[in-house]
Amino acid sequence: MKVIVDAMGGDNAPLEIVRGALEAHAKDGVKIVLVGRTKDILQAVRDCGEGNLPAGVELKDATEVVEIADDPATAFKKKKDSSLTVGLTMLRDGQGDAFVSAGSTGALLSGATLLVKRIRGIRRAAMCPQIPVAGGHAVLCDCGANAECTPEYLLQFAYLGSYYAQRMMGIEKPRVALLNIGAESEKGDTLRHEAFPVLEEAGQAGRIHFIGNIEAGDAMLGGADVIVTDGFSGNIMLKTMEGTAKFLSRELKGIFLSNTKTKLAAGMIRKEFDQFRALMDPSAVGGTPFLGITKPVIKAHGSSDARAIRNAVRQAVTFAQSGFIADVESNIDLMRLGQAENV
């Protein structure tokens, strides 16, 4: 398995990206292609304590970098020799099995869509991270790739999330719910009103396990395995979760360090507190796949450190081997409005 890594993408590039990729190679046996400015990558390799590139790690030169200020819709086209564009082109051409980048989300999505291409029949690729909920994790689909959606998009997100939960999380019959402001079927805006019967029909046909609407609070309590929503609402939910986790962690730390008594209490529950922090740590998962693309493209967090990149590479390998893309391709006719009844 060979993973192409954008060495120049992210806040901590190239050092932390290269360090994480090298760790994935050394500890997990993954073949790596580092894409970016040769001089900068080789310096990062030396800073990691390596005299030369280890066997099984390749370097592909790319002279440009997609910056955060670049227009995400056109950056990969204007900077054709960027690490992002070169890496995605390599993936398209079969020079690797998956691509990992901590760079611009918009540019990565645009490049993946136009270079690697969507699976035939998929209207929009979706970002579907695993989010921590009571009792484990749930798939949030979409979390920001598609701010404006149609009922057909949400239907496809439901299938994509369901297949992902089955293949990547081992959930045999994922519970699929539509994120809404209430559990009743009549709640919500026009999109939710139109999407509900479409999802309900797919559920009644036994193609997905649709359980109805769900409020964000109930979703966080583990009420569903797949949370379907438009990218605008999903991104707000995700960012609110991340901010709440940081707030709680900071406040709890302040309480535990306030006096001798609480410091002693903190020492007694340090292991449990670390487990709580780990549950909310996005670095533990590493990245989010773009579901609906013909080959695995993983978006790592922009602030990823070496640990996050190693986990993103590991996730890329697991995703590439999961059979998810084949599931989507073989069931695409069920995922289009007006088609399912003819299958």
C-alpha positions, 0 to 999 in steps of 0.5 A: 500500500502506497500513500501520497502525502502532501508535505507542504499542506497545513500549519506545521508543514513540512516538518510535522507532516514529514515526521508523521509520514516517516513514523507511518512508514517506520511503525506501520510499514506504509510506503510513502511518497512525499510531495513538495519542494525537494529542498524543504522536504530533505531538510525536514527529513534531516531534522527528523534524524534521518540522513537520507530518505529511508527505503520505501519513502519516495520524494516527488518534487513540486515547486508551488504551494497552495496557500490559505489565501488562494481561491480554493476553487481555482488554486489547484488549476492556477498552481499546477506544480503545487504539492496538492495538484501534483499529488492528486494527479499522481493518485488519479494516474495510479501512482499511489493508493491514497492521498493525504493532505492537511492543506486547504479544504476547499482546494483539496475538494475542488482538486479531488472532484475535478482531477480524481473525479466523483464516482459516476452518479454521485452528485456531490462529494461529502466530508464525513468525520467520525465524531465522539458521542455517548457510547462511541462515535457517529458519522456526520455527513456532511460537515462542510463540503456542501453548504447548499443541498438538495434532497437527493444530496441528503439521500446520497449522504445517507447511503455514503454515511451508512456504507462508511459506518459499516465498512470503517466502524464495523456497525452492521446496521447503522441507524441513520437520522436526519439532523433537525430542530425537532424529532417530529416529521413536520419540523424544519425548513423546506429542505428537511421537509422534502428530504424526510420522505425520501429518506423514509422511503429508502428506509421502508425499502430496507436499503438504509436503517432510517430512524427519522429526525434527530436533534443535535443534543440527542445525536450527541447522546448516541441516538444515531450512527449516521447524522445526515445534514447539509454542510452548513448545519453540519459544520456549525455542529462540528465547530460547536462541538470542538469549541465546547470540548476546548471550553470544558477541558480548560474549565476542568483544568482550572478547577483541578489546579485551583487548590491543594485538595483539587490537585490531589483529586486531579492526580487520582483521576488523571487517567480518566481525565486523559481518556476524556481529552483523548475522546475529543482529540481529532488527532486520534482519528487523523483525518476525514475522507471525501466520500464519493470520490473514485479514490481515497482522499483524506483531509487532515486537520490544518493544525495536524502534528506528526501524530495526526498525520501518522493516524491520517495515513493509517486511516487512508490505508484502512479506507483504501482496503475497506471496500467502501468505494466498491459498495457505492459503485455497485449501489449507485442506482439506489442513490438517485431520485427517480431511479430506485423504484426501477431497480 
